[in-house]
């Protein structure tokens, strides 16, 4: 059955705590139209926000070449064996399939202790991420959040975080940061194609 779902659903959210969480909430309607499948880990019941499946990204329960598109937003740093997850993502994507992976470069520890929690293992450099995803036909790595964006995440500017996180301001920070050398962004966004 999972293989059938994989073939009919074009977008898989891998490693999410709940459906339509994170940065994808604004795209909920579009994802529902095109097809959306959420794969969580240690899934907790949350009504309609409960992920569709509880599984490990390092051992995906989908048939080889059965997934057209996927994303893993801030997940790979929580995996003890991220290279296995990269191999699995490559295996399940069909030829021409695309995925978006985001990972932190500069951020504090953010694991959640306990039996239903998760650890925090890795941070990634641009070259490390390219190496991790090197089996893909195409890998494009983009820095997200440079010097100005990072500034709002440090004291004494931390108290401004709420007002400063509007889409317009984040976009402005990223536009300014795009003109700066991207040597130390907050995170990396990788677009891959099989």
ZIDAKA-V213659 format. One record per residue. N is the residue number from 1. RES is the residue in one letter. SS is DSSP state (@ for helix, = for strand, . for the rest). PHI is phi in whole degrees, -180 to 180 (NA if undefined). D_FIRST is the distance of its C-alpha to the first C-alpha in Angstrom with 2 decimals. Layout:
N:RES:SS:PHI:D_FIRST
N:RES:SS:PHI:D_FIRST
//
This chain:
1:X:.:NA:0.00
2:X:@:-60:3.79
3:X:@:-60:5.34
4:X:@:-65:5.06
5:X:@:-62:6.30
6:X:@:-61:8.56
7:X:@:-72:9.99
8:X:@:-93:10.88
9:X:.:-106:12.26
10:X:.:-79:15.47
11:X:=:-129:16.62
12:X:=:-114:15.28
13:X:=:-97:17.71
14:X:=:-95:17.61
15:X:.:82:19.50
16:X:.:-96:20.53
17:X:.:-83:22.05
18:X:.:-158:21.15
19:X:.:-61:19.77
20:X:.:58:22.43
21:X:.:-88:24.71
22:X:@:66:27.13
23:X:@:-76:28.47
24:X:@:-93:25.71
25:X:@:-51:26.73
26:X:@:-66:29.09
27:X:@:-105:26.34
28:X:@:-55:24.08
29:X:@:-61:24.77
30:X:@:-63:24.29
31:X:@:-66:20.93
32:X:@:-65:19.73
33:X:@:-67:20.95
34:X:@:-86:19.32
35:X:.:112:16.01
36:X:=:-143:15.65
37:X:=:-138:13.15
38:X:=:-103:14.98
39:X:=:-110:14.37
40:X:=:-109:17.13
41:X:.:-136:18.88
42:X:.:55:20.39
43:X:.:-62:18.92
44:X:.:-110:21.43
45:X:.:-64:20.97
46:X:.:-141:22.57
47:X:@:65:21.74
48:X:@:-68:20.31
49:X:@:-90:20.84
50:X:.:-65:18.46
51:X:.:-56:16.00
52:X:.:-70:12.34
53:X:=:-150:11.54
54:X:=:-103:14.17
55:X:.:-157:14.24
56:X:.:-99:17.04
57:X:.:-62:17.80
58:X:.:-83:19.54
59:X:.:-154:16.43
60:X:.:-71:13.47
61:X:.:-89:9.94
62:X:.:-113:9.24
63:X:.:-68:10.20
64:X:.:-57:13.91
65:X:.:70:15.15
66:X:.:-102:12.05
67:X:=:-113:13.64
68:X:=:-86:16.70
69:X:=:-156:18.28
70:X:=:-155:18.42
71:X:=:-143:21.09
72:X:=:-132:22.16
73:X:=:-97:25.19
74:X:.:53:27.52
75:X:.:-119:24.97
76:X:@:-60:26.11
77:X:@:-70:29.35
78:X:@:-95:27.56
79:X:.:-99:25.84
80:X:.:-68:27.88
81:X:.:-133:26.61
82:X:@:-62:26.02
83:X:@:-64:26.40
84:X:@:-67:23.19
85:X:@:-64:21.40
86:X:@:-63:23.17
87:X:@:-63:22.11
88:X:@:-66:18.43
89:X:@:-60:18.75
90:X:@:-62:20.52
91:X:@:-63:17.99
92:X:@:-82:14.93
93:X:=:-70:17.16
94:X:=:-77:17.70
95:X:=:-54:21.41
96:X:=:87:23.23
97:X:=:-66:20.63
98:X:=:-125:22.45
99:X:=:-142:22.31
100:X:=:-119:24.83
101:X:=:-127:25.76
102:X:=:-116:28.60
103:X:=:-143:30.51
104:X:=:-80:33.82
105:X:.:-114:37.05
106:X:.:-125:39.53
107:X:.:-162:38.43
108:X:.:-78:39.09
109:X:.:-60:37.01
110:X:.:-143:34.20
111:X:.:-79:32.20
112:X:=:-123:31.46
113:X:.:-70:32.76
114:X:.:109:31.32
115:X:.:-65:28.36
116:X:.:-101:26.02
117:X:.:-90:27.74
118:X:=:-153:27.54
119:X:.:-88:30.21
120:X:.:-132:31.80
121:X:.:-102:32.42
122:X:.:-133:33.31
123:X:.:-125:35.11
124:X:.:-123:34.89
125:X:.:-91:37.61
126:X:@:-60:37.06
127:X:@:-68:37.60
128:X:@:-65:35.34
129:X:@:-67:32.45
130:X:@:-64:33.14
131:X:@:-67:33.22
132:X:@:-59:29.95
133:X:.:-102:28.19
134:X:.:-63:30.38
135:X:.:-78:27.73
136:X:.:-78:26.79
137:X:.:-63:28.70
138:X:=:-136:30.03
139:X:=:-135:30.68
140:X:=:-119:32.75
141:X:=:-112:33.86
142:X:=:-123:35.60
143:X:=:-75:37.63
144:X:=:-127:37.10
145:X:.:79:39.99
146:X:.:-99:43.23
147:X:@:-60:46.59
148:X:@:-69:47.04
149:X:@:-61:43.52
150:X:@:-64:43.83
151:X:@:-57:47.16
152:X:.:-74:45.67
153:X:.:-100:43.69
154:X:.:-125:46.89
155:X:.:-65:49.75
156:X:.:-89:51.84
157:X:@:-83:49.55
158:X:@:-58:46.60
159:X:@:-65:47.92
160:X:@:-86:47.49
161:X:@:-52:43.77
162:X:@:-56:42.69
163:X:@:-64:44.92
164:X:@:-79:44.46
165:X:.:-89:40.67
166:X:.:-62:40.73
167:X:@:-57:38.91
168:X:@:-63:42.27
169:X:@:-70:43.85
170:X:@:-61:40.94
171:X:@:-61:41.01
172:X:@:-65:44.77
173:X:@:-59:44.57
174:X:@:-65:42.05
175:X:@:-65:44.28
176:X:@:-67:47.30
177:X:@:-63:45.45
178:X:@:-62:44.26
179:X:.:-87:47.94
180:X:.:-98:48.26
181:X:.:-61:47.29
182:X:.:-85:43.67
183:X:.:-71:44.55
184:X:.:-145:43.21
185:X:.:-77:40.66
186:X:.:-73:38.71
187:X:=:-151:35.36
188:X:=:-119:33.88
189:X:=:-115:31.33
190:X:=:-114:29.73
191:X:=:-106:28.20
192:X:=:-124:26.50
193:X:=:-135:25.33
194:X:.:-87:23.65
//
